[in-house]
Amino acid sequence: MKTLRLILGDQLSDSISSLNDLDFGNDVVLLCEVLEEATYAKHHKKKIAFLFAAMRHFAERLSARGITVRYVRIDDAENTNSFGGEMARAIADTGPDRLVVTEPGEYRVRQMFEQWQRTFDTPVEIRRDDRFLCSIDEFKNWTQGRTEYRMEYFYREMRKRYSILMDPDGKPSGGKWNYDRQNRKSLKPGMAGLLRPIHKRTKVLETVLLVVEELFVNHFGALEPFNLAVTREQALVDLEYFVDVILPVFGDFQDAMATGEPFLYHSVISPYLNCGLLLPAEVCSQAESAYRAGKARLNCVEGFIRQVLGWREFVRGIYWLHMPGYAQLNELNAERPLPSFFWDGNTQMHCISEVVSQTRKHAYSHHIQRLMVTGNFALLAGIHPSEVAEWYLAVYADAYEWVELPNTLGMALYADGGIMASKPYAASGRYINKMSNFCDRCKFDPDITTGERACPFNALYWDFLARNENQLRSNQRLSFAFAAWDKFDASRQSALRNQANLTLRQMDNGEL
């Protein structure tokens, strides 16, 4: 039986299920760079280059094993620039008896695969993506009988299932499940991020950079500097360096932010995990081994593993449980358009300008910058969830809809009404001042709430509570916030809301 096997750009793993039972003599593996996928969201140039280079290297890796690979480049003259078009061409040229794919990460692609069952006169087999540690069906079963879904309880069950950071008596290592309270330290003056490995550029990467610069000149972001791993070997170097050198200090400062420090002590391996160059099981195993060997403290290792084993698996489960309707949720009726400074960084708010500038340069921000700076501002200002989601999907090298959408709609914007999070993650400028040095270089003062020097986050925070009172006052986790609001007299409340309205007008007029 001759099989045509499609590998997507986020399925670059030797162990991907679509390669199981491969017949080296008959089967053909298809990989294709298509304009449709590079432009349905206007992806960061660096993300496109990263994936194209990683795909080309993966194709070389398969060919070196004696596998027949059909690879379609973005600049091939006959490229139809769609998955469907390239699949039709491949079927016509190779005459397979069946098509085999691994379930995709995005709902729209799953729909396309299912349509192929009817479009092509060839059976289509869609296999489970078993690189994830919790299948879609397993997560659905976990939700049965639960009135709310909380990552913490899901994470504990995953720890037990895979015996990660567990003692022989069945209790969590160290006696606690979660060490998050130890992982919220602010940076001390003079602290800076550690050096990162520098990867030698391959000829493949050099070629891809030229092609992307030519074809995607109007896309967001810069191609240089480029130091992302584009092979599994390079990704393993980054993982090992993180575990050996950076993980021992990661936990304490994982929520910290600093001007000129896009990475600090974060792993920066999410692009490799999400495209398949690294696997979550091996990442968790290496981190746990560092703890067992006494090379990294428990709070550092647990905090990192929680992101991979807990959060990453949880958001995927939420995505597939609630799609396709999830993408249209807008619980707080946010309607404002995304301000231009999310793209160009031209704002007097230094925290926003700095995070956007880092994103333009590196196609990366760590989770607190995404949640508590850009996400927090979008929440407070009432930016429409679909516009914010499109931005997050476009600008980050690790962004795919399955991971981006729940994090944006659920965590950052509370647009899902509490499916993901038990409360909105709204905060004033004082939080940003506590966890960063951004405010040191800002025109605005995080301790001032009204007037020309008032931090825009401050009045927007109180206005957010006031205008969403009907939806939020009953939330027990916001009781202290509403109690504080209630203590303000009418004139104080009016001044705060007037300040917020002024800020929003300035934003709309490009004056903020």
C-alpha positions in Angstrom: 0.0 0.0 0.0 1.4 3.3 -1.1 0.9 6.1 1.5 1.2 9.9 1.1 2.1 11.4 4.5 1.7 15.2 5.1 3.9 16.8 7.8 3.0 20.3 8.9 5.4 23.0 10.0 4.6 22.4 13.6 5.1 18.6 13.4 8.9 18.5 12.9 9.4 15.5 15.2 10.9 12.1 14.3 8.3 10.5 16.4 5.3 12.2 14.8 2.4 9.7 14.5 2.0 10.2 10.8 5.4 8.7 10.2 4.6 5.5 12.2 4.6 2.3 10.1 6.3 4.1 7.2 7.1 1.9 4.2 10.5 3.2 3.0 10.1 1.7 -0.4 6.6 3.0 -1.3 5.6 5.9 0.9 6.1 9.6 0.2 6.4 12.4 2.8 5.1 15.8 1.8 6.2 19.1 3.3 5.2 22.4 1.8 5.8 26.1 2.4 2.6 27.8 1.3 1.7 31.5 1.2 -1.8 30.7 2.5 -0.3 29.6 5.9 2.2 32.4 6.1 -0.3 35.2 5.5 -3.7 34.1 7.0 -2.3 36.1 9.9 0.4 38.5 9.0 3.1 36.5 10.8 6.4 38.0 12.1 9.1 37.7 9.4 11.3 35.9 11.9 8.6 33.3 12.7 8.2 32.5 9.0 12.0 32.2 8.5 12.3 30.1 11.5 9.7 27.6 10.4 10.8 27.5 6.8 14.4 26.8 7.8 13.4 24.2 10.4 11.1 22.5 7.8 13.9 22.3 5.2 16.3 20.9 7.7 13.7 18.4 8.9 13.2 17.3 5.3 16.9 16.8 4.9 16.9 14.7 8.1 14.2 12.5 6.7 15.9 12.1 3.3 19.1 11.1 5.1 17.2 8.2 6.6 16.2 7.0 3.1 12.7 8.4 3.2 11.3 9.7 -0.1 10.4 13.4 0.6 8.4 15.7 -1.7 9.3 19.2 -0.6 7.6 22.3 -2.0 9.4 25.6 -1.4 7.7 29.0 -1.2 9.4 30.2 -4.3 8.8 27.1 -6.4 7.2 28.1 -9.7 4.5 25.4 -9.5 3.6 26.1 -5.9 -0.2 26.5 -5.6 0.4 28.2 -2.2 -2.3 26.2 -0.3 -2.3 22.8 1.5 -5.2 21.6 -0.6 -3.6 22.6 -3.8 -0.3 20.9 -2.9 -2.1 17.8 -1.7 -4.0 17.6 -5.0 -0.7 17.9 -7.0 1.0 15.3 -4.9 -1.9 12.8 -5.2 -1.8 13.3 -9.0 1.9 12.8 -9.2 2.4 9.9 -6.8 -0.9 8.0 -6.9 -1.2 7.0 -3.3 -3.7 4.4 -1.9 -4.3 6.5 1.2 -3.4 9.8 2.9 -2.0 9.9 6.5 -1.9 13.0 8.6 -1.4 13.8 12.3 -4.2 15.8 13.9 -3.3 19.5 13.5 -3.0 22.1 16.3 -5.6 24.4 14.7 -9.4 23.9 14.3 -9.5 25.4 10.7 -6.8 22.9 9.6 -8.7 20.0 11.2 -11.8 21.1 9.2 -9.7 21.1 6.0 -8.4 17.5 6.7 -11.9 16.3 7.2 -13.0 17.9 4.0 -10.3 16.0 2.2 -12.2 12.9 3.0 -14.8 14.1 0.5 -12.6 16.1 -1.9 -10.1 13.5 -2.8 -11.0 10.0 -4.0 -8.4 8.7 -1.5 -9.0 7.5 2.1 -7.7 10.0 4.7 -6.4 8.8 8.1 -6.1 11.4 10.9 -3.9 10.2 13.7 -3.6 11.4 17.3 -0.8 13.8 18.0 0.8 11.8 20.8 3.6 14.3 21.4 1.2 15.9 23.8 0.9 14.3 27.2 -2.9 14.6 27.5 -5.0 13.7 24.5 -8.0 15.8 23.4 -10.3 13.0 24.6 -8.5 12.5 27.9 -8.9 16.2 28.6 -12.6 16.1 27.7 -13.0 13.2 30.1 -11.3 15.1 32.9 -13.8 18.0 32.5 -16.8 15.7 32.9 -18.8 16.5 36.1 -16.7 19.7 36.8 -18.5 23.1 37.0 -15.2 24.9 36.5 -11.8 24.0 35.0 -8.7 25.0 37.0 -5.3 24.3 35.7 -3.9 23.6 39.2 -6.0 20.5 39.7 -5.4 19.3 36.1 -1.6 19.8 36.7 -1.7 17.7 39.9 -3.3 14.8 38.0 -0.7 15.1 35.3 2.1 15.0 37.8 0.7 11.9 39.3 0.1 10.2 35.9 3.6 10.7 34.8 5.3 10.5 38.2 7.0 13.9 37.7 8.3 15.6 40.9 6.6 12.9 42.9 8.1 11.1 46.0 7.8 7.3 46.4 5.0 7.7 48.9 2.8 9.4 46.3 3.2 12.9 47.7 4.6 15.8 45.7 8.3 16.4 46.1 9.0 18.9 48.9 5.5 18.4 50.3 3.7 21.0 48.1 2.3 21.0 44.6 3.0 24.6 43.8 5.9 27.0 44.7 4.6 30.0 42.8 4.8 32.3 45.9 8.5 31.9 45.8 8.7 32.8 42.2 7.6 36.4 42.2 10.7 38.3 43.2 11.6 41.6 41.6 15.0 42.2 40.0 17.7 43.7 42.1 19.5 46.8 40.7 22.2 45.7 38.2 20.8 42.2 37.6 20.8 41.2 33.9 20.0 38.2 31.8 22.5 35.5 31.1 24.3 34.9 27.8 22.7 32.5 25.4 24.3 30.0 23.0 25.0 31.4 19.5 24.2 29.0 16.7 26.3 28.8 13.5 24.1 29.7 10.6 23.5 27.0 8.1 23.3 27.5 4.3 19.7 26.6 4.5 19.0 29.4 6.9 20.9 31.9 4.9 18.9 31.1 1.9 15.6 31.2 3.7 16.4 34.6 5.3 16.9 36.1 1.8 13.7 34.6 0.5 11.6 35.8 3.5 13.0 39.3 3.3 12.1 39.5 -0.4 8.6 37.9 -0.2 7.4 39.2 3.2 8.8 42.7 3.2 5.6 44.2 4.5 5.2 41.8 7.4 5.8 42.8 11.1 9.2 42.5 12.7 12.8 42.3 12.0 14.8 39.3 10.7 18.0 40.3 12.4 19.4 39.5 14.8 18.5 35.8 14.1 19.6 33.2 16.7 16.7 30.8 16.8 17.6 27.1 16.6 16.5 25.6 13.2 17.5 22.0 13.8 16.8 19.5 16.5 20.5 19.5 17.4 20.6 23.2 17.9 17.3 23.1 19.9 18.9 20.5 22.2 21.8 22.8 22.8 19.5 25.5 23.9 17.5 23.1 26.2 20.7 21.8 27.8 22.1 25.2 28.3 18.9 26.4 30.0 18.8 23.4 32.3 22.4 23.6 33.3 23.0 27.4 33.5 19.7 29.3 33.6 17.1 27.1 35.3 18.8 27.4 38.8 17.8 31.1 38.8 14.7 30.9 36.6 12.1 30.4 39.3 12.8 33.3 41.6 12.6 35.9 38.9 10.2 34.3 36.3 7.7 37.2 36.7 10.4 40.0 36.5 10.7 42.4 33.5 13.5 44.8 32.6 14.4 47.3 29.9 16.7 45.8 27.3 16.2 42.3 28.7 13.8 40.3 26.4 14.8 36.9 27.8 16.2 37.3 31.4 16.1 33.8 32.9 13.4 32.2 30.7 14.0 29.1 28.7 13.0 30.6 25.3 12.3 27.0 24.1 8.6 27.5 23.4 9.1 27.9 19.7 10.9 24.6 19.6 8.3 22.8 21.7 5.5 24.2 19.6 7.0 23.2 16.2 8.2 19.8 17.4 12.0 20.2 17.6 11.7 19.4 21.3 9.2 17.2 23.1 7.4 18.1 26.4 8.3 14.8 28.0 12.0 15.2 27.4 11.9 18.8 28.5 10.2 17.9 31.8 12.6 14.9 32.3 15.7 17.0 32.0 14.4 19.7 34.3 13.4 17.1 36.9 16.9 15.4 36.6 18.5 18.8 37.4 16.5 18.9 40.7 17.2 15.3 41.6 20.9 15.9 41.0 20.9 19.0 43.2 21.7 21.3 40.4 18.5 23.4 40.6 16.2 24.2 43.5 12.7 22.8 43.6 10.8 26.1 43.2 12.7 26.8 40.0 12.1 23.3 38.5 8.5 23.1 39.6 7.7 26.5 38.2 9.2 25.5 34.9 7.5 22.1 34.7 4.2 23.6 35.6 4.4 25.7 32.5 5.1 22.7 30.3 3.2 19.8 31.9 0.4 21.9 33.4 -0.3 25.1 31.5 0.7 24.1 27.9 -1.4 20.9 28.1 -4.3 22.7 29.8 -4.7 25.5 27.2 -4.7 22.9 24.4 -7.4 21.0 26.1 -9.5 24.2 26.6 -9.1 25.1 23.0 -10.3 21.8 21.6 -13.1 21.5 24.2 -14.7 24.8 23.2 -13.8 25.4 19.5 -15.1 26.7 17.2 -17.4 29.0 19.3 -14.5 29.9 21.7 -13.0 32.3 19.1 -16.1 34.5 19.1 -16.4 35.0 22.8 -16.5 38.5 24.1 -17.9 38.4 27.7 -17.0 42.0 28.6 -18.3 43.4 25.2 -14.9 45.0 24.4 -15.2 46.9 21.1 -12.3 49.3 20.7 -9.9 48.8 17.8 -6.3 47.7 18.5 -4.2 50.9 18.8 -1.4 51.4 16.3 1.3 51.4 19.0 0.9 47.6 19.3 2.5 47.4 15.9 5.0 50.3 15.9 5.7 50.8 19.6 5.2 54.6 19.3 3.7 55.4 22.6 4.9 57.4 25.7 4.1 54.4 27.9 7.6 52.9 28.2 6.4 49.5 29.3 4.3 49.1 26.1 7.0 50.6 23.9 9.7 48.3 25.4 7.7 45.1 25.1 6.5 45.9 21.5 10.1 46.8 20.6 11.4 43.5 22.0 8.7 41.7 20.1 9.5 43.3 16.8 13.2 42.4 17.3 12.9 38.9 18.7 9.4 37.6 17.9 9.3 36.8 21.6 8.1 38.2 25.0 7.9 36.1 28.1 4.6 35.3 29.7 4.4 38.2 32.2 5.1 40.7 29.5 2.3 39.2 27.4 -0.2 38.9 30.3 0.5 41.9 32.5 1.7 44.6 30.0 0.2 44.2 26.5 -2.6 41.9 27.6 -3.4 43.9 30.7 -3.5 47.1 28.7 -5.8 45.6 26.1 -8.1 44.3 28.9 -8.3 47.6 30.7 -8.8 49.6 27.5 -11.5 47.3 26.2 -9.8 46.3 23.0 -11.8 43.9 20.9 -10.7 40.3 21.6 -10.5 39.2 18.0 -8.1 42.1 17.2 -5.9 41.3 20.2 -5.9 37.6 19.3 -4.9 38.3 15.7 -2.0 40.4 17.0 -0.7 37.7 19.4 -1.0 35.1 16.7 1.0 37.2 14.3 3.9 38.6 16.3 5.3 35.6 18.3 7.5 32.8 16.9 5.8 30.3 19.3 2.2 31.3 18.5 -0.4 28.9 17.1 -4.1 29.3 17.6 -4.4 26.3 20.0 -2.0 28.0 22.5 -2.6 31.6 21.6 -6.4 31.8 21.7 -7.0 30.5 25.2 -4.1 32.6 26.6 -5.5 35.7 24.9 -9.2 35.4 25.3 -9.1 33.5 28.5 -6.2 34.7 30.5 -5.4 38.2 29.2 -8.9 39.5 28.3 -11.3 37.4 30.4 -13.4 37.3 27.2 -14.5 33.7 27.9 -16.2 34.7 31.2 -14.0 32.5 33.4 -13.5 29.3 31.5 -9.8 29.7 31.7 -9.2 31.9 34.7 -11.1 32.5 38.0 -10.8 36.3 37.6 -9.6 39.0 35.2 -5.8 39.6 35.5 -6.3 43.3 35.7 -3.7 45.5 37.4 -2.6 49.1 37.8 0.7 50.6 37.0 1.9 49.7 40.5 2.2 46.0 39.5 4.4 46.9 36.6 6.5 49.1 38.7 6.9 46.3 41.3 7.9 43.7 38.8 10.1 45.8 36.4 12.3 48.8 36.0 10.1 50.0 33.1 8.7 52.9 35.1 12.1 54.4 35.7 12.3 55.5 32.1 8.7 56.5 31.7 7.0 59.9 31.4 4.2 58.6 33.6 4.3 58.0 37.3 2.8 54.7 38.6 1.9 56.4 41.9 -0.2 59.1 40.3 -3.8 58.4 39.2 -5.0 61.7 37.7 -3.3 64.5 35.8 -0.7 64.8 33.0 1.8 62.5 34.7 -0.7 59.8 35.8 0.1 56.3 34.7 -2.6 55.4 32.1 -2.9 51.9 33.7 -4.1 53.4 37.0 -7.3 55.2 36.0 -8.0 52.6 33.3 -7.9 49.9 36.1 -10.7 51.6 38.1 -12.7 52.5 35.0 -12.5 48.8 33.9 -14.0 47.7 37.2 -16.7 50.4 37.0 -17.8 49.8 33.5 -17.8 46.0 33.9 -19.5 46.0 37.3 -22.5 44.0 36.3 -20.3 41.1 35.1 -17.6 41.3 37.7 -18.9 42.4 41.1 -20.1 39.0 42.1 -16.7 37.5 41.5 -15.3 36.8 45.0 -11.7 37.3 43.9 -12.5 40.9 43.1 -14.3 41.7 46.3 -11.3 43.7 47.7 -11.0 45.7 44.5 -14.7 46.6 44.5 -14.6 47.4 48.2 -11.8 49.8 47.6 -13.7 51.4 44.7 -16.8 51.8 47.0 -14.7 53.7 49.5 -14.0 56.5 47.0 -16.5 59.3 47.2 -18.4 60.4 44.1 -16.0 63.1 43.1 -13.0 60.7 43.3 -14.8 58.1 41.2 -15.8 60.8 38.7 -12.2 62.1 38.4 -10.8 58.6 37.8 -13.4 57.8 35.1 -12.8 61.2 33.4 -9.0 60.5 33.5 -9.7 57.1 31.9 -11.9 58.6 29.2 -9.1 61.1 28.4 -6.6 58.3 28.1 -8.8 56.4 25.8 -9.4 59.5 23.6 -5.7 60.1 23.5 -5.2 56.4 22.5 -7.8 56.7 19.7 -6.2 59.9 18.4 -2.7 58.5 18.4 -1.6 60.9 21.2 -0.8 58.4 24.0 
